[in-house]
Amino acid sequence: MLSTKEIKQRIRSISSIKQITRAMEMVAASRLKKVESRVLASRAYTERMQQVLSHLASSIPSERSHPLFTAKEHTPAIKIVLITADKGLCGAYNNNIIQKTVKFIKENTGKTIKLIHIGKKGNLYFSKGGYSIEKYYPENVEKFGYNQVKTLASQLIDGYEAGEFGQLYIFFTKFNTTMQYSPMSIRLLPMEKDAIKSKVIAKGEYIFEPSAEQIIEHLFPKYIETQIYQCILESLTSEYAARRVAMISATENAGEMIDELTRSYNKARQETITKELLEVISGAEALIKG
């Protein structure tokens, strides 16, 4: 059994940890509130972009389909953009999206898969497993701005049109609520018309000026940009939500450990006092008998 001195040291140590986890929970809650408003606001823009592109795509005959809607069946290479966190202490957030990516790679073992990492944790995991990593962005995920997204989207579209790869996927964590977020993947290229099917049924026909093909040519890069940026915001919001929940749980566990150690300390202290009293009584009785 631990001595009272050792128990007191543990209580002080755990109390310090509890203060840290409590502070981290407050920071995560503050950042979550800011990012959550951004992700909810950007969803409306992204969804509207999907609706417009969907209507344009449906107005073009299949034989004149845009090249970015056309599958490259003879190009077995697949490119994956993976979004993870830069830090840990956020529960199973990183592990869930990493394992979903690993499962996808195993299901496509016959194809060449190249990874693009946004976030340190994903890069650390896949760099140790012999996977093909094309690029890693060392910038903090929170500071990965729209200009960088625009550059990345342009490079991906150019690579696809040049035949460097046949499919493009993005793996991210979708934010639902503070307590619920799920790892997801979206195929960005070639784009599936069903994937951007509009929720609004268009009535009547439209005359496009310029042509629908020219409008798609202009809108498509913007669509890829908004999708990547939206996925980054979704992942970032999920990360802060996961970290907040993890720190709340850690703080509660620390409190329970402190309560348990306090009971153990009181018990040990009582035993020590009882033992000392018995020794005093025994000594007094010995003196009386002597």
Backbone bond lengths (Angstrom), bond angles and torsions (degrees), N, CA, C in turn:
res aa  C-N    CA-C-N  psi(-1)  N-CA   C-N-CA  omega(-1)  CA-C   N-CA-C  phi
1 M - - - 1.468 - - 1.524 109.95 -
2 L 1.328 117.17 141.45 1.453 121.55 -179.72 1.517 111.14 -69.33
3 S 1.322 115.61 147.82 1.462 120.32 176.82 1.518 109.62 -76.14
4 T 1.327 116.77 164.75 1.468 120.63 179.23 1.530 111.47 -61.58
5 K 1.339 116.20 -34.75 1.459 120.19 179.25 1.527 111.02 -65.03
6 E 1.325 116.84 -44.39 1.460 121.59 179.39 1.532 111.44 -65.85
7 I 1.334 116.46 -38.55 1.466 120.32 178.88 1.525 110.40 -64.90
8 K 1.342 117.03 -41.66 1.462 120.96 178.96 1.522 111.05 -63.16
9 Q 1.333 116.97 -37.84 1.457 121.04 177.99 1.527 110.92 -64.43
10 R 1.327 115.88 -41.21 1.465 119.80 178.29 1.522 111.38 -65.42
11 I 1.316 116.61 -40.94 1.465 120.28 179.16 1.521 110.43 -61.36
12 R 1.343 116.71 -43.32 1.464 120.19 178.54 1.534 111.18 -63.63
13 S 1.343 115.73 -41.42 1.462 120.15 179.90 1.527 111.63 -63.51
14 I 1.313 117.14 -47.30 1.461 121.31 -179.52 1.520 111.34 -67.36
15 S 1.327 117.23 -34.07 1.465 120.52 177.06 1.525 110.76 -63.30
16 S 1.329 116.54 -38.42 1.469 120.55 177.16 1.518 110.73 -64.70
17 I 1.343 115.97 -42.96 1.469 120.33 178.11 1.529 110.29 -63.01
18 K 1.316 116.39 -39.77 1.459 120.78 179.71 1.523 111.10 -61.80
19 Q 1.321 116.82 -39.41 1.465 120.04 177.84 1.532 111.27 -64.37
20 I 1.336 115.68 -38.83 1.464 120.26 179.65 1.523 110.74 -66.52
21 T 1.343 117.12 -47.30 1.471 120.38 -178.95 1.527 111.19 -64.97
22 R 1.318 115.75 -34.45 1.465 119.55 177.54 1.528 110.32 -65.84
23 A 1.334 116.37 -42.69 1.464 120.46 178.17 1.531 111.02 -64.69
24 M 1.341 117.08 -41.35 1.463 120.96 178.84 1.520 111.14 -64.33
25 E 1.321 116.54 -36.56 1.469 120.49 178.41 1.526 110.56 -65.06
26 M 1.327 116.84 -39.32 1.466 120.53 179.60 1.528 111.37 -68.34
27 V 1.343 116.04 -39.47 1.469 119.86 177.61 1.530 110.57 -64.76
28 A 1.344 116.51 -44.93 1.464 120.72 179.53 1.526 111.04 -62.44
29 A 1.342 116.87 -39.02 1.466 120.46 179.52 1.522 110.90 -64.78
30 S 1.337 116.32 -40.03 1.463 120.57 179.39 1.528 111.35 -65.25
31 R 1.344 116.30 -45.68 1.469 120.07 179.86 1.526 111.70 -68.68
32 L 1.321 116.01 -35.53 1.461 120.18 178.38 1.518 110.71 -60.47
33 K 1.314 116.79 -42.63 1.464 121.21 -178.63 1.526 111.06 -61.16
34 K 1.335 116.45 -40.55 1.468 120.36 -179.33 1.529 111.46 -70.01
35 V 1.348 116.23 -46.68 1.470 120.00 -175.82 1.516 111.06 -71.79
36 E 1.337 117.53 -33.32 1.461 120.73 -178.96 1.526 110.74 -61.55
37 S 1.324 117.14 -39.99 1.462 119.70 178.53 1.529 110.98 -64.98
38 R 1.342 117.05 -34.62 1.464 120.98 179.46 1.531 111.08 -69.88
39 V 1.331 116.65 -43.00 1.464 119.05 -176.72 1.523 111.13 -68.84
40 L 1.312 117.19 -36.29 1.463 120.04 179.33 1.527 110.86 -69.93
41 A 1.336 116.21 -37.52 1.464 119.89 179.49 1.529 111.43 -69.00
42 S 1.336 116.85 -38.93 1.469 120.16 -177.08 1.522 112.29 -74.55
43 R 1.329 117.96 -22.21 1.469 120.26 179.33 1.527 111.09 -60.77
44 A 1.327 116.34 -40.09 1.463 119.97 -178.71 1.528 110.29 -61.27
45 Y 1.326 116.88 -41.77 1.470 121.04 179.80 1.526 110.35 -66.70
46 T 1.331 116.65 -44.58 1.463 121.00 -178.68 1.528 111.08 -63.45
47 E 1.332 116.60 -43.36 1.461 120.39 -179.79 1.528 110.96 -65.27
48 R 1.335 116.65 -38.82 1.453 119.73 179.56 1.532 110.67 -66.41
49 M 1.331 115.51 -38.06 1.456 120.42 176.61 1.529 110.21 -61.91
50 Q 1.329 117.17 -39.78 1.460 121.57 177.56 1.525 111.08 -62.40
51 Q 1.313 116.05 -42.01 1.463 120.29 -178.87 1.526 111.48 -64.03
52 V 1.317 116.29 -45.06 1.468 120.50 -179.65 1.518 110.86 -63.54
53 L 1.330 116.14 -46.14 1.465 120.21 -178.54 1.520 110.92 -66.63
54 S 1.328 116.33 -35.91 1.456 120.62 178.62 1.527 111.18 -62.65
55 H 1.331 115.71 -45.05 1.466 119.33 -179.38 1.529 110.98 -65.39
56 L 1.324 116.34 -38.86 1.458 120.47 178.42 1.525 110.98 -64.68
57 A 1.354 116.01 -44.34 1.463 120.73 -178.21 1.524 110.98 -64.31
58 S 1.338 116.83 -38.54 1.462 120.02 -178.44 1.523 112.38 -71.31
59 S 1.329 117.51 -18.96 1.463 120.61 -178.83 1.522 112.70 -85.75
60 I 1.358 116.41 -8.28 1.461 120.69 -178.93 1.522 108.91 -98.08
61 P 1.331 119.78 129.54 1.472 121.73 177.05 1.527 110.73 -59.11
62 S 1.332 116.03 149.21 1.454 121.37 -176.17 1.527 112.86 -58.81
63 E 1.336 116.86 -34.00 1.464 119.27 -178.63 1.525 111.93 -71.33
64 R 1.340 117.36 -15.39 1.466 120.86 178.31 1.519 111.39 -112.83
65 S 1.310 115.91 25.98 1.464 121.21 -176.58 1.525 110.91 -61.55
66 H 1.318 115.26 145.79 1.462 121.37 -180.00 1.527 109.99 -64.20
67 P 1.338 118.53 143.80 1.475 121.30 -178.59 1.524 113.72 -55.91
68 L 1.325 117.32 -30.30 1.460 119.70 -178.35 1.527 112.66 -77.85
69 F 1.345 116.34 -6.06 1.458 120.66 172.29 1.527 111.18 -97.34
70 T 1.320 116.46 -7.95 1.456 121.56 -173.30 1.524 111.06 -94.50
71 A 1.340 117.11 126.75 1.463 121.49 179.98 1.518 110.87 -71.14
72 K 1.334 115.40 140.38 1.467 121.35 175.83 1.527 107.87 -99.94
73 E 1.320 115.30 84.26 1.464 121.49 -173.41 1.527 112.63 -65.72
74 H 1.310 118.04 -25.44 1.469 121.19 -177.23 1.530 112.55 -93.59
75 T 1.342 116.86 8.67 1.465 120.93 177.68 1.520 108.28 -116.23
76 P 1.342 118.12 98.94 1.465 120.95 -173.37 1.532 114.76 -76.77
77 A 1.329 117.62 -9.83 1.466 119.78 -176.91 1.525 111.33 -70.54
78 I 1.330 115.22 141.72 1.464 122.25 177.81 1.521 108.37 -125.04
79 K 1.316 115.55 136.49 1.460 120.14 177.60 1.527 108.86 -113.53
80 I 1.339 115.87 136.72 1.463 121.77 -177.28 1.523 109.39 -124.14
81 V 1.328 116.19 129.18 1.461 121.94 169.97 1.528 106.73 -100.26
82 L 1.320 116.22 116.45 1.471 121.55 -176.77 1.524 109.83 -110.80
83 I 1.329 116.02 128.32 1.465 121.68 179.88 1.528 109.02 -111.89
84 T 1.318 116.81 118.29 1.468 122.66 175.83 1.525 108.39 -129.64
85 A 1.322 116.04 -172.89 1.463 120.86 178.79 1.520 110.61 -91.70
86 D 1.331 115.95 164.55 1.460 121.31 174.90 1.529 111.01 -88.65
87 K 1.331 116.97 -19.49 1.459 121.44 -176.65 1.527 109.96 -130.40
88 G 1.324 114.51 167.42 1.455 121.10 176.76 1.527 110.57 -96.35
89 L 1.327 115.82 -146.89 1.465 122.73 -179.98 1.528 111.70 57.65
90 C 1.333 115.52 38.42 1.474 120.03 178.33 1.529 109.86 -134.75
91 G 1.327 115.46 39.25 1.455 119.87 177.03 1.520 112.35 65.43
92 A 1.330 115.65 -138.85 1.462 121.35 -177.11 1.523 112.33 -93.76
93 Y 1.325 116.91 15.51 1.470 120.75 -176.15 1.527 112.10 -54.54
94 N 1.330 117.25 -55.19 1.471 120.68 -178.11 1.524 111.88 -67.41
95 N 1.326 116.52 -43.68 1.461 120.24 -176.51 1.527 112.06 -62.27
96 N 1.315 117.62 -38.95 1.466 120.84 -177.49 1.526 112.41 -63.30
97 I 1.332 116.77 -46.70 1.467 118.95 -177.98 1.528 110.78 -74.50
98 I 1.336 117.37 -31.73 1.469 120.05 177.14 1.531 110.14 -66.44
99 Q 1.331 117.14 -44.50 1.464 120.60 -179.39 1.526 111.64 -66.65
100 K 1.319 117.20 -32.70 1.473 119.93 176.18 1.524 109.67 -65.95
101 T 1.326 116.53 -38.41 1.464 120.72 178.44 1.524 110.82 -68.08
102 V 1.329 116.53 -42.53 1.470 121.29 178.73 1.525 110.18 -60.61
103 K 1.322 116.62 -42.49 1.469 120.76 179.02 1.523 110.64 -61.44
104 F 1.310 117.24 -42.52 1.468 121.06 178.85 1.526 110.77 -63.28
105 I 1.319 117.07 -41.61 1.467 121.00 179.95 1.530 110.43 -63.58
106 K 1.337 116.80 -41.41 1.466 120.56 179.25 1.523 111.00 -65.39
107 E 1.316 116.93 -33.94 1.460 120.72 179.39 1.529 112.08 -73.00
108 N 1.322 116.82 -14.37 1.471 121.15 -179.95 1.531 110.26 -124.59
109 T 1.335 114.86 47.27 1.468 119.88 -176.47 1.528 113.07 -64.98
110 G 1.322 118.02 -24.32 1.452 120.30 -179.13 1.516 114.61 -81.79
111 K 1.337 116.42 0.86 1.466 120.25 -177.05 1.532 110.70 -116.76
112 T 1.313 114.47 155.06 1.463 120.85 176.71 1.524 108.71 -82.17
113 I 1.327 116.04 120.41 1.463 120.54 -176.98 1.528 109.58 -117.63
114 K 1.323 115.13 127.43 1.459 121.39 178.64 1.529 108.92 -117.50
115 L 1.329 115.23 138.07 1.460 121.29 -174.32 1.521 111.65 -108.55
116 I 1.313 115.55 139.50 1.459 123.19 170.89 1.519 106.77 -118.72
117 H 1.325 117.02 120.86 1.469 121.13 -172.93 1.522 111.97 -105.28
118 I 1.322 114.54 129.64 1.464 122.26 167.67 1.527 105.33 -117.76
119 G 1.316 117.40 105.48 1.461 121.32 -174.10 1.516 111.05 119.92
120 K 1.314 116.11 135.60 1.467 122.44 -173.08 1.524 113.48 -69.90
121 K 1.316 117.91 -39.70 1.461 121.38 -173.23 1.530 112.72 -62.99
122 G 1.313 116.95 -41.72 1.460 119.78 178.18 1.511 111.49 -65.41
123 N 1.320 116.83 -40.13 1.466 120.60 179.29 1.521 111.48 -65.16
124 L 1.339 117.35 -40.16 1.469 120.84 178.78 1.525 111.22 -62.33
125 Y 1.318 116.18 -41.38 1.467 119.93 -178.15 1.523 111.45 -67.26
126 F 1.323 117.24 -51.93 1.464 120.32 -173.05 1.529 112.96 -77.37
127 S 1.326 117.66 -20.48 1.466 119.40 177.82 1.529 111.44 -71.65
128 K 1.334 117.12 -19.04 1.470 120.93 -179.68 1.533 112.74 -95.32
129 G 1.311 117.28 -6.98 1.467 119.96 -174.42 1.507 115.21 -105.57
130 G 1.303 117.96 9.06 1.460 119.97 179.77 1.513 114.38 76.20
131 Y 1.317 117.39 20.75 1.466 120.82 179.35 1.525 109.75 -83.85
132 S 1.330 115.43 157.91 1.457 120.89 -179.75 1.530 109.72 -86.73
133 I 1.321 115.62 108.62 1.464 121.34 -179.35 1.532 108.43 -104.34
134 E 1.311 115.77 116.47 1.468 120.17 -178.94 1.518 111.51 -81.14
135 K 1.336 116.18 -42.05 1.457 118.89 -177.32 1.514 110.66 -156.22
136 Y 1.323 114.84 146.07 1.469 121.54 175.05 1.519 108.36 -130.19
137 Y 1.330 115.62 126.73 1.455 120.58 177.67 1.532 109.01 -92.67
138 P 1.343 117.69 109.73 1.471 120.07 -176.08 1.522 113.86 -74.32
139 E 1.331 117.62 -9.73 1.452 120.15 -179.43 1.537 110.93 -63.58
140 N 1.306 115.00 149.21 1.459 120.02 174.82 1.524 109.66 -59.82
141 V 1.330 116.80 136.87 1.472 121.02 -177.19 1.522 110.87 -56.90
142 E 1.324 116.15 -38.20 1.468 120.51 -178.60 1.532 111.63 -64.50
143 K 1.343 116.94 -27.10 1.460 121.53 -177.77 1.531 112.25 -99.20
144 F 1.320 116.50 7.95 1.465 120.24 178.79 1.517 107.74 -77.43
145 G 1.330 116.43 95.20 1.452 121.99 -171.41 1.514 114.35 -82.49
146 Y 1.337 114.07 177.56 1.468 119.75 -175.89 1.528 111.87 -68.46
147 N 1.324 117.82 -30.46 1.466 119.95 178.05 1.525 111.44 -62.76
148 Q 1.339 116.36 -40.16 1.459 120.05 177.14 1.527 110.94 -68.36
149 V 1.325 116.23 -37.68 1.472 120.65 176.82 1.526 109.91 -62.65
150 K 1.311 116.49 -41.99 1.461 121.42 179.99 1.524 110.84 -61.62
151 T 1.329 116.74 -42.97 1.466 120.62 178.38 1.519 111.37 -64.37
152 L 1.350 115.96 -44.24 1.460 120.65 179.19 1.523 111.17 -61.63
153 A 1.331 117.25 -45.62 1.471 121.31 -179.56 1.523 110.85 -60.92
154 S 1.322 116.82 -41.78 1.467 120.84 179.41 1.525 110.92 -62.68
155 Q 1.327 117.04 -42.58 1.466 120.93 179.33 1.524 111.12 -65.19
156 L 1.325 117.16 -39.04 1.464 120.93 -179.45 1.526 111.15 -67.79
157 I 1.323 117.31 -43.06 1.466 120.83 179.39 1.521 110.33 -64.47
158 D 1.339 116.89 -43.64 1.473 120.58 178.83 1.525 110.94 -61.84
159 G 1.341 116.51 -41.36 1.459 120.73 179.32 1.514 112.47 -65.30
160 Y 1.329 116.26 -37.86 1.457 120.48 179.17 1.527 110.84 -67.98
161 E 1.326 115.95 -44.80 1.468 119.73 -179.64 1.528 111.38 -66.16
162 A 1.356 116.11 -28.34 1.465 120.15 179.10 1.522 112.40 -81.99
163 G 1.327 117.24 -5.52 1.462 121.19 177.96 1.518 114.39 83.53
164 E 1.350 117.45 19.53 1.467 120.23 179.33 1.525 111.70 -69.85
165 F 1.315 117.24 -29.82 1.461 121.89 178.01 1.525 108.60 -150.29
166 G 1.332 114.58 158.54 1.459 119.68 -175.53 1.509 114.86 -101.53
167 Q 1.356 116.74 -18.24 1.455 120.59 179.95 1.530 109.55 -144.43
168 L 1.313 115.51 148.38 1.465 121.88 177.52 1.521 109.09 -129.33
169 Y 1.329 115.66 123.71 1.464 121.76 177.95 1.520 109.59 -120.61
170 I 1.311 115.39 150.53 1.457 120.69 171.87 1.520 108.14 -123.59
171 F 1.324 116.14 128.55 1.468 122.91 179.55 1.519 108.27 -108.60
172 F 1.320 115.90 126.52 1.464 121.23 -176.56 1.518 109.46 -151.53
173 T 1.315 117.00 178.33 1.464 121.96 178.16 1.520 109.07 -114.97
174 K 1.316 116.38 118.22 1.469 120.96 -177.26 1.524 110.23 -83.58
175 F 1.310 115.47 132.82 1.467 121.76 179.08 1.520 109.63 -87.58
176 N 1.328 115.80 125.18 1.465 121.18 175.95 1.524 110.46 -108.76
177 T 1.326 115.85 -62.11 1.457 122.45 174.52 1.523 107.91 -139.34
178 T 1.324 115.82 177.57 1.461 119.98 179.28 1.518 111.54 -60.46
179 M 1.313 116.95 -28.84 1.464 121.34 -178.04 1.521 112.95 -102.70
180 Q 1.314 117.28 -3.24 1.466 119.46 -175.26 1.530 110.83 -137.80
181 Y 1.332 115.95 122.73 1.460 123.39 177.20 1.518 106.48 -152.33
182 S 1.301 116.18 140.60 1.467 119.59 -171.63 1.521 111.62 -131.13
183 P 1.355 116.87 138.86 1.465 120.76 176.35 1.523 109.97 -69.53
184 M 1.323 116.05 135.75 1.460 120.71 -176.35 1.525 110.29 -140.33
185 S 1.332 115.29 165.94 1.460 121.29 173.95 1.522 108.62 -139.71
186 I 1.323 115.95 145.37 1.461 122.72 178.38 1.523 108.41 -130.20
187 R 1.328 116.44 134.90 1.454 119.36 173.58 1.517 108.08 -88.11
188 L 1.316 115.00 113.66 1.460 120.51 -178.85 1.523 112.30 -86.68
189 L 1.324 116.91 -36.25 1.467 122.05 -179.61 1.518 110.24 -137.90
190 P 1.319 120.53 135.66 1.460 123.72 -10.66 1.517 110.14 -69.35
191 M 1.281 116.43 145.69 1.458 119.81 -176.61 1.523 110.19 -75.14
192 E 1.322 114.01 137.59 1.462 120.43 176.94 1.519 108.49 -94.56
193 K 1.305 116.92 129.44 1.464 119.58 -179.27 1.531 111.12 -60.91
194 D 1.331 116.71 -33.51 1.464 119.70 179.52 1.519 111.18 -66.33
195 A 1.352 116.65 -28.71 1.460 120.69 -177.32 1.514 111.83 -69.79
196 I 1.323 116.74 -23.20 1.460 119.53 -179.72 1.527 111.20 -115.62
197 K 1.303 115.52 25.77 1.457 120.39 -178.69 1.528 110.08 -61.46
198 S 1.277 115.88 127.84 1.456 121.06 -175.72 1.523 111.07 -70.56
199 K 1.332 114.48 143.49 1.460 119.31 176.91 1.532 110.92 -77.87
200 V 1.316 114.52 -17.46 1.464 119.87 -179.42 1.524 109.30 -102.25
201 I 1.303 116.63 125.08 1.464 120.54 179.42 1.522 108.73 -82.27
202 A 1.334 114.52 117.26 1.467 118.81 -178.45 1.521 110.06 -72.63
203 K 1.324 116.72 137.02 1.455 121.93 179.15 1.527 108.38 -107.66
204 G 1.331 115.97 132.99 1.450 120.23 179.34 1.510 112.31 81.68
205 E 1.315 115.92 -176.93 1.442 122.48 -179.09 1.519 109.61 -114.63
206 Y 1.342 114.85 153.92 1.449 120.43 -179.49 1.522 109.85 -118.62
207 I 1.297 115.28 148.66 1.456 121.33 172.87 1.528 107.05 -103.03
208 F 1.322 117.25 120.57 1.454 121.68 -176.08 1.528 110.29 -96.67
209 E 1.297 115.85 136.16 1.460 121.83 176.79 1.529 108.01 -139.97
210 P 1.315 119.46 108.65 1.465 127.25 0.64 1.528 111.55 -69.40
211 S 1.313 117.22 -163.74 1.463 121.19 -174.77 1.520 111.11 -68.41
212 A 1.357 115.22 161.89 1.465 120.33 179.32 1.521 111.06 -59.97
213 E 1.349 116.79 -37.12 1.466 120.33 179.47 1.520 111.53 -62.10
214 Q 1.341 116.46 -41.16 1.461 119.96 179.58 1.522 111.77 -68.76
215 I 1.326 116.12 -37.01 1.468 119.15 178.56 1.526 110.32 -66.87
216 I 1.339 117.10 -42.04 1.463 121.01 177.23 1.522 110.47 -61.73
217 E 1.332 116.16 -40.20 1.471 121.07 179.42 1.531 110.07 -57.82
218 H 1.311 116.16 -35.32 1.462 120.69 -179.81 1.531 112.09 -82.75
219 L 1.345 116.92 -39.06 1.457 121.10 -174.61 1.530 113.55 -80.82
220 F 1.331 116.78 -28.10 1.466 118.71 -172.15 1.526 113.26 -59.17
221 P 1.346 119.48 -47.84 1.475 118.40 176.86 1.518 112.09 -58.31
222 K 1.334 116.50 -38.56 1.471 120.04 178.85 1.525 110.93 -64.54
223 Y 1.323 116.26 -36.14 1.469 120.15 177.96 1.528 111.27 -64.31
224 I 1.335 117.04 -45.23 1.462 120.57 178.65 1.521 110.37 -62.30
225 E 1.331 116.78 -40.67 1.466 121.21 178.89 1.529 110.88 -61.19
226 T 1.336 115.80 -48.49 1.461 119.22 -177.68 1.523 111.95 -65.63
227 Q 1.334 116.89 -35.25 1.456 120.31 178.63 1.537 111.09 -65.09
228 I 1.331 116.23 -46.25 1.472 120.24 179.96 1.526 109.74 -63.93
229 Y 1.322 116.77 -44.73 1.470 120.38 -178.75 1.524 110.85 -64.90
230 Q 1.339 116.21 -39.47 1.465 119.84 177.77 1.521 110.79 -63.04
231 C 1.328 117.15 -41.47 1.464 121.22 179.49 1.526 111.44 -64.39
232 I 1.329 116.81 -36.33 1.463 120.40 176.67 1.524 110.35 -64.74
233 L 1.335 116.93 -44.33 1.463 120.85 178.82 1.532 111.28 -64.37
234 E 1.331 116.28 -41.03 1.472 120.35 178.38 1.533 109.96 -60.72
235 S 1.337 116.20 -45.60 1.464 121.14 -178.56 1.521 111.21 -65.81
236 L 1.326 116.56 -42.33 1.457 120.60 -178.68 1.528 111.14 -64.70
237 T 1.324 116.31 -41.79 1.465 120.48 177.87 1.527 110.42 -64.71
238 S 1.331 117.08 -41.86 1.462 121.23 178.32 1.520 110.94 -63.70
239 E 1.338 116.58 -38.21 1.467 120.51 179.42 1.528 111.07 -61.51
240 Y 1.329 117.07 -47.96 1.463 120.04 -178.95 1.527 111.33 -66.51
241 A 1.328 116.13 -36.68 1.465 119.05 177.25 1.522 110.19 -64.97
242 A 1.339 116.73 -43.33 1.466 120.84 179.56 1.530 111.11 -65.20
243 R 1.330 116.54 -39.75 1.469 119.62 179.84 1.532 110.69 -67.42
244 R 1.315 116.49 -39.60 1.467 119.62 178.62 1.525 111.04 -61.80
245 V 1.332 115.98 -46.11 1.468 120.01 179.63 1.530 110.41 -63.89
246 A 1.341 116.86 -41.54 1.467 120.79 -179.60 1.519 111.09 -64.05
247 M 1.327 117.11 -40.33 1.467 120.20 -179.01 1.531 111.85 -72.77
248 I 1.325 116.86 -33.33 1.470 119.42 174.02 1.515 109.93 -62.29
249 S 1.339 116.18 -45.33 1.460 121.03 178.96 1.528 111.09 -63.15
250 A 1.342 116.96 -41.92 1.464 120.65 179.78 1.520 111.13 -64.70
251 T 1.328 116.60 -40.08 1.472 120.57 178.93 1.524 111.03 -64.27
252 E 1.330 115.69 -42.38 1.468 119.63 178.42 1.527 111.11 -65.24
253 N 1.316 116.98 -41.49 1.468 120.22 178.33 1.523 111.73 -64.07
254 A 1.337 115.90 -38.63 1.464 119.52 177.65 1.525 110.62 -63.83
255 G 1.327 116.48 -40.06 1.468 120.13 177.66 1.517 111.78 -62.54
256 E 1.350 116.38 -40.74 1.469 120.13 178.44 1.532 111.48 -65.77
257 M 1.326 116.37 -38.67 1.470 119.96 178.33 1.522 111.04 -66.17
258 I 1.337 115.93 -39.37 1.470 119.42 178.46 1.525 110.54 -64.24
259 D 1.335 116.87 -41.32 1.474 120.67 177.89 1.526 110.72 -61.93
260 E 1.333 116.33 -43.64 1.454 120.87 -180.00 1.526 111.25 -64.85
261 L 1.336 115.71 -43.45 1.465 119.32 179.01 1.530 111.72 -67.45
262 T 1.316 116.69 -33.61 1.476 120.24 177.72 1.520 110.39 -64.86
263 R 1.337 116.38 -41.74 1.465 119.99 176.24 1.530 110.82 -63.31
264 S 1.337 115.58 -41.00 1.467 119.22 178.34 1.520 111.00 -65.06
265 Y 1.333 116.19 -38.34 1.465 120.40 179.08 1.523 110.52 -64.54
266 N 1.338 116.45 -45.34 1.464 119.96 179.51 1.527 111.35 -62.86
267 K 1.322 115.55 -39.96 1.462 120.15 178.84 1.523 111.25 -64.71
268 A 1.339 116.04 -44.74 1.468 119.98 178.97 1.523 110.86 -64.89
269 R 1.321 116.10 -39.01 1.461 120.28 179.52 1.531 110.76 -65.15
270 Q 1.326 116.12 -41.95 1.463 119.78 178.03 1.524 111.37 -63.54
271 E 1.335 115.46 -40.12 1.463 119.10 178.63 1.524 111.25 -64.44
272 T 1.334 115.94 -38.24 1.470 120.21 179.10 1.524 110.45 -65.87
273 I 1.335 116.07 -44.02 1.467 120.15 179.63 1.527 110.21 -64.13
274 T 1.332 116.47 -42.90 1.463 120.65 179.28 1.524 111.18 -61.45
275 K 1.324 114.71 -42.70 1.468 119.80 179.41 1.522 110.84 -63.00
276 E 1.326 117.80 -42.15 1.461 121.51 179.20 1.520 111.37 -66.14
277 L 1.337 117.05 -38.91 1.464 120.64 177.69 1.527 111.23 -63.92
278 L 1.337 114.59 -42.36 1.461 118.13 178.61 1.517 111.44 -62.39
279 E 1.316 116.62 -38.75 1.462 119.88 178.82 1.518 111.34 -65.95
280 V 1.351 116.68 -39.61 1.478 120.52 178.41 1.521 110.95 -65.48
281 I 1.358 115.27 -44.35 1.470 118.99 179.96 1.513 111.65 -64.28
282 S 1.339 114.34 -43.19 1.471 119.03 179.37 1.529 110.75 -61.54
283 G 1.322 116.52 -40.13 1.467 120.14 178.59 1.513 112.52 -66.95
284 A 1.352 114.63 -39.04 1.484 117.93 179.53 1.523 110.40 -66.85
285 E 1.354 116.32 -41.21 1.472 118.92 178.86 1.522 110.99 -64.24
286 A 1.300 117.60 -36.36 1.476 121.08 179.23 1.532 110.23 -65.17
287 L 1.357 116.09 -39.46 1.460 119.02 179.26 1.518 111.30 -67.07
288 I 1.363 116.06 -38.87 1.472 119.94 179.52 1.528 110.70 -64.32
289 K 1.329 115.63 -44.37 1.464 119.46 -179.42 1.532 111.86 -68.90
290 G 1.332 114.99 -30.94 1.463 118.64 179.52 1.496 112.14 -74.36
